[in-house]
Amino acid sequence: MGDGLPFLDIIFFAMVAAFLILRLRSVLGRRTGNERDRPDPFSPKPEAENDADNVVALPQRAKQAADLEDAPPGSVAAGLTQIKLADSSFEEKYFANGSRAAFEMIVEAFARGDREALRPLLANEVYDRFAGAIDSREARKETLETRLIALNAADITEARMNGPLAEVTVEFVSEQVNLTRNAAGEVIDGDPDEVETVVDIWTFRRDTRSDDPNWLLAATRTPN
């Protein structure tokens, strides 16, 4: 009898340990491999995920094909319809909201020199240019201050399928305060009291073969 008590104690403590592990898992959750380190500005909000509008039924795809035939070749409408046919999850309203959020995130991260925040939002070639500009700024011991006062417009001006790549170009019109300071903190460019209207034309790209819904900034330019 005496020899059996330690064995019962071991069983008891093993049961307690198993219970605690299960409780911790229920509270903390388990990694599934699908978690994102950073929020995706282009993903629909959680409450919209089960919206019936997100389900692309066969009649809707037939209508999209008909719309593509009716749209003028090379038009924005034709390009957007091509993207919808290639990617059933594409929704203009989510993309529009996402592009505005991405614009603000990228502008602010570039001003801070935050390469880590920029990396998941930019295609490689654009990231290299942005990182190079930040490197040059830091080498001169300068700092950029950007205040985004208002984002007045974010209009889709181009849309197309380039093979499996969906590309959408957005023209952003914003009001900003931009100034550059030297190592001593003196303003060497810009005016802290001047609000300027800035027009940026950005092209976002996504591989429709990928499960990743994120769009990357693939090109930037200003109006001619």
C-alpha positions as CSV (number, residue, x, y, z in Angstrom):
1,M,0.0,0.0,0.0
2,G,2.7,2.4,1.0
3,D,4.5,1.9,-2.3
4,G,1.4,2.8,-4.3
5,L,1.0,6.3,-2.9
6,P,3.8,8.0,-4.8
7,F,2.5,6.4,-8.0
8,L,-1.0,7.9,-7.3
9,D,0.7,11.3,-6.6
10,I,2.4,11.1,-10.0
11,I,-0.9,10.4,-11.8
12,F,-2.6,13.2,-10.0
13,F,0.1,15.8,-10.8
14,A,0.2,14.6,-14.5
15,M,-3.6,15.2,-14.7
16,V,-3.2,18.7,-13.2
17,A,-0.4,19.5,-15.7
18,A,-2.5,18.3,-18.6
19,F,-5.5,20.4,-17.4
20,L,-3.3,23.5,-17.1
21,I,-1.8,23.0,-20.6
22,L,-5.3,22.7,-22.1
23,R,-6.4,25.9,-20.3
24,L,-3.4,27.8,-21.6
25,R,-4.1,26.8,-25.1
26,S,-7.7,27.8,-24.9
27,V,-6.7,31.3,-23.6
28,L,-3.6,31.9,-25.8
29,G,-4.5,30.0,-28.9
30,R,-2.1,28.1,-31.1
31,R,-0.2,29.4,-34.1
32,T,-1.6,27.9,-37.4
33,G,1.0,29.3,-39.8
34,N,-1.5,31.8,-41.2
35,E,-1.0,34.6,-38.7
36,R,0.2,38.0,-40.0
37,D,2.8,40.1,-38.1
38,R,1.3,43.2,-39.6
39,P,-2.3,44.1,-40.5
40,D,-3.2,43.9,-44.2
41,P,-4.8,47.3,-45.2
42,F,-6.5,45.7,-48.1
43,S,-8.3,42.9,-46.3
44,P,-12.0,43.3,-45.6
45,K,-13.1,44.0,-42.1
46,P,-14.0,40.9,-40.0
47,E,-17.7,41.8,-39.8
48,A,-17.8,41.8,-43.6
49,E,-16.2,38.5,-44.2
50,N,-19.5,36.6,-44.2
51,D,-21.2,39.2,-46.3
52,A,-23.2,37.6,-49.1
53,D,-21.7,40.2,-51.4
54,N,-18.4,38.4,-51.2
55,V,-19.8,35.2,-52.6
56,V,-19.3,35.1,-56.4
57,A,-22.0,32.8,-57.8
58,L,-22.0,31.5,-61.4
59,P,-24.7,34.0,-62.6
60,Q,-22.5,36.8,-61.2
61,R,-19.5,35.6,-63.1
62,A,-21.6,35.3,-66.3
63,K,-22.6,39.0,-65.7
64,Q,-19.0,40.0,-65.2
65,A,-18.1,38.3,-68.5
66,A,-20.9,40.2,-70.2
67,D,-19.8,43.4,-68.6
68,L,-16.3,42.8,-70.0
69,E,-17.7,42.4,-73.5
70,D,-19.6,45.7,-73.2
71,A,-16.8,47.8,-71.6
72,P,-14.5,49.7,-73.9
73,P,-11.2,47.9,-74.4
74,G,-8.5,49.4,-72.2
75,S,-11.0,51.2,-69.9
76,V,-10.9,51.1,-66.1
77,A,-14.2,49.2,-66.1
78,A,-12.8,46.6,-68.4
79,G,-9.6,46.2,-66.3
80,L,-11.6,45.9,-63.1
81,T,-13.8,43.3,-64.6
82,Q,-10.8,41.3,-65.8
83,I,-9.4,41.4,-62.2
84,K,-12.8,40.2,-60.8
85,L,-12.8,37.3,-63.2
86,A,-9.3,36.3,-62.2
87,D,-9.8,36.9,-58.5
88,S,-13.3,36.2,-57.1
89,S,-12.3,37.9,-53.8
90,F,-11.6,41.3,-55.4
91,E,-14.0,44.0,-54.3
92,E,-13.6,47.6,-55.4
93,K,-14.8,49.1,-52.1
94,Y,-12.3,47.1,-50.0
95,F,-9.5,47.9,-52.4
96,A,-10.4,51.6,-52.3
97,N,-10.4,51.6,-48.5
98,G,-7.2,49.6,-48.4
99,S,-5.4,51.8,-50.9
100,R,-6.2,54.9,-48.7
101,A,-4.9,53.1,-45.6
102,A,-1.8,51.9,-47.4
103,F,-1.1,55.4,-48.7
104,E,-1.2,56.8,-45.1
105,M,0.9,54.0,-43.7
106,I,3.6,54.3,-46.4
107,V,3.9,58.1,-46.3
108,E,4.2,58.1,-42.6
109,A,6.7,55.1,-42.4
110,F,8.9,56.7,-45.1
111,A,9.0,60.0,-43.2
112,R,10.0,58.1,-40.0
113,G,12.6,56.0,-41.9
114,D,10.8,52.9,-40.8
115,R,12.1,50.2,-43.2
116,E,10.5,47.4,-41.2
117,A,7.0,48.9,-41.7
118,L,7.7,49.6,-45.4
119,R,9.0,46.1,-46.2
120,P,5.7,44.2,-46.3
121,L,3.9,47.0,-48.2
122,L,6.3,47.5,-51.1
123,A,7.4,45.5,-54.1
124,N,11.2,44.8,-54.1
125,E,12.1,47.5,-56.7
126,V,10.1,50.2,-54.9
127,Y,11.4,49.2,-51.5
128,D,15.0,49.5,-52.8
129,R,14.3,53.1,-53.9
130,F,12.6,54.0,-50.7
131,A,15.3,52.4,-48.5
132,G,18.0,54.1,-50.6
133,A,16.4,57.5,-50.1
134,I,16.2,56.9,-46.3
135,D,19.9,55.8,-46.3
136,S,20.9,59.0,-48.1
137,R,18.9,61.1,-45.7
138,E,20.4,59.4,-42.7
139,A,23.9,59.8,-44.1
140,R,23.3,63.6,-44.3
141,K,22.0,63.4,-40.7
142,E,18.7,64.9,-41.9
143,T,15.2,64.2,-40.8
144,L,12.0,64.4,-42.8
145,E,8.8,65.5,-41.1
146,T,5.5,64.8,-42.9
147,R,2.0,65.8,-41.6
148,L,-0.8,64.3,-43.6
149,I,-3.6,66.9,-43.2
150,A,-6.2,65.4,-45.4
151,L,-6.5,62.7,-48.1
152,N,-9.0,64.4,-50.5
153,A,-9.2,61.8,-53.3
154,A,-8.1,58.3,-54.1
155,D,-9.4,57.6,-57.6
156,I,-8.7,54.5,-59.7
157,T,-7.3,55.6,-63.0
158,E,-6.1,52.4,-64.5
159,A,-6.7,48.7,-64.0
160,R,-5.5,45.6,-65.9
161,M,-4.4,42.0,-65.8
162,N,-0.7,41.6,-66.7
163,G,-0.6,37.8,-67.0
164,P,-1.5,36.5,-63.5
165,L,-0.7,39.9,-62.0
166,A,-3.5,42.3,-61.2
167,E,-2.4,45.9,-61.4
168,V,-4.5,48.9,-60.2
169,T,-3.3,52.5,-60.4
170,V,-4.7,55.1,-58.0
171,E,-4.3,58.9,-58.1
172,F,-4.1,60.3,-54.6
173,V,-4.7,64.0,-53.9
174,S,-3.6,64.9,-50.4
175,E,-2.8,68.0,-48.3
176,Q,0.5,67.7,-46.5
177,V,3.1,69.7,-44.5
178,N,6.6,68.5,-45.4
179,L,9.9,69.8,-44.1
180,T,13.4,68.6,-43.7
181,R,15.7,69.4,-40.8
182,N,19.4,69.2,-40.5
183,A,21.4,67.6,-37.7
184,A,21.0,70.8,-35.6
185,G,17.2,70.6,-36.0
186,E,17.1,73.6,-38.3
187,V,14.6,73.6,-41.2
188,I,16.5,73.5,-44.5
189,D,13.6,72.7,-46.8
190,G,9.8,73.3,-46.5
191,D,7.7,75.4,-44.2
192,P,6.0,74.1,-41.0
193,D,3.1,76.5,-41.7
194,E,2.6,75.8,-45.3
195,V,0.1,73.2,-46.4
196,E,0.7,71.9,-50.0
197,T,-1.5,69.9,-52.3
198,V,0.4,66.8,-53.4
199,V,-0.7,64.5,-56.2
200,D,0.8,61.0,-56.3
201,I,0.0,58.2,-58.8
202,W,0.7,54.8,-57.3
203,T,0.3,51.4,-58.9
204,F,-0.5,48.4,-56.7
205,R,0.1,44.8,-57.8
206,R,-1.1,41.4,-56.6
207,D,-0.4,37.9,-57.9
208,T,-3.9,36.4,-58.3
209,R,-2.3,32.9,-58.0
210,S,-1.2,33.6,-54.4
211,D,-3.3,33.0,-51.3
212,D,-1.9,36.2,-49.8
213,P,-4.6,38.9,-50.3
214,N,-2.1,41.8,-49.8
215,W,-1.4,44.2,-52.6
216,L,2.1,45.7,-52.9
217,L,3.0,49.2,-54.1
218,A,4.8,48.4,-57.4
219,A,5.3,51.8,-59.0
220,T,5.1,55.5,-58.1
221,R,5.1,58.6,-60.2
222,T,3.8,62.2,-60.3
223,P,1.6,63.8,-63.0
224,N,3.5,65.0,-66.1
